[in-house]
Amino acid sequence: MSDMETLADLRVGADYQFGSGAGDALFPPETAITIRRSSGGRPRQIIDGDVDDTPGSAEGDRIVSYGTDGRFTLGELGGRRLRDAFDPPAHRVVLGAESEPFVREGRNAFAKFVVVADEGIRPGDEVLVVDDDDALLGVGRAELSGGELSAFDSGVAVKVRVGVSEA
């Protein structure tokens, strides 16, 4: 399967996981994309731009990783692209200012600091962790549903995979 066919399939998968338009937002047709594959040929990482795949070369900007379960895990760039493509509160967990520095370091977000969350979030979903101004703090996996994220006063809300430094 060619990279163009693979990219078309990945766009469909992103639309399914995140909603209509996510595929084009994550993998814009006019942008060069590098697909790193497993030894069996399955896509594993999707990286922005043309990247030299020789060992020791620069990593590039990882948009997403593609899991064996067929779901995407977001990188920082993927989180930024989804945030720009979807209006709040879609895919978002909004945190209070007191937890911002910790999440930016890549530490988990706790339920007691959640201000509001997308009601459509399910446990295990990839989410964007943002502040009140919709600035991206990190991306990760929701541990609770959208309603629980706002209602609970204890426990981990989001297992943060990537913290986003201020930019």
TABELPE-V641018 format. One record per backbone hydrogen bond with DSSP energy under -0.5 kcal/mol. CO is the residue of the C=O (numbers start at 1). NH is the residue of the N-H. If there is no record, write none. Layout:
co | nh
CO | NH
CO | NH
This chain:
co | nh
2 | 6
3 | 7
4 | 8
5 | 9
6 | 10
7 | 11
8 | 12
9 | 13
10 | 14
11 | 15
12 | 16
13 | 17
14 | 18
14 | 19
15 | 19
19 | 22
21 | 25
22 | 26
23 | 27
28 | 31
32 | 49
34 | 36
34 | 47
36 | 44
36 | 45
38 | 41
42 | 38
44 | 66
45 | 36
45 | 47
46 | 63
46 | 64
47 | 34
48 | 61
49 | 51
51 | 53
54 | 57
60 | 62
61 | 48
62 | 77
62 | 78
63 | 75
63 | 78
64 | 46
65 | 67
65 | 73
67 | 70
71 | 67
73 | 65
75 | 79
76 | 80
77 | 81
78 | 82
79 | 83
80 | 84
81 | 85
82 | 86
87 | 90
89 | 92
91 | 128
92 | 118
93 | 95
93 | 130
94 | 115
94 | 116
96 | 99
97 | 100
99 | 103
100 | 104
101 | 105
102 | 107
103 | 106
109 | 157
109 | 158
110 | 113
111 | 114
113 | 96
116 | 94
118 | 121
121 | 146
122 | 125
125 | 142
127 | 140
128 | 93
128 | 130
129 | 137
129 | 138
130 | 95
131 | 134
135 | 131
137 | 164
138 | 129
139 | 161
139 | 162
140 | 127
141 | 159
142 | 124
145 | 149
146 | 150
147 | 151
148 | 152
155 | 111
157 | 143
157 | 144
158 | 109
158 | 160
159 | 141
162 | 139
163 | 165
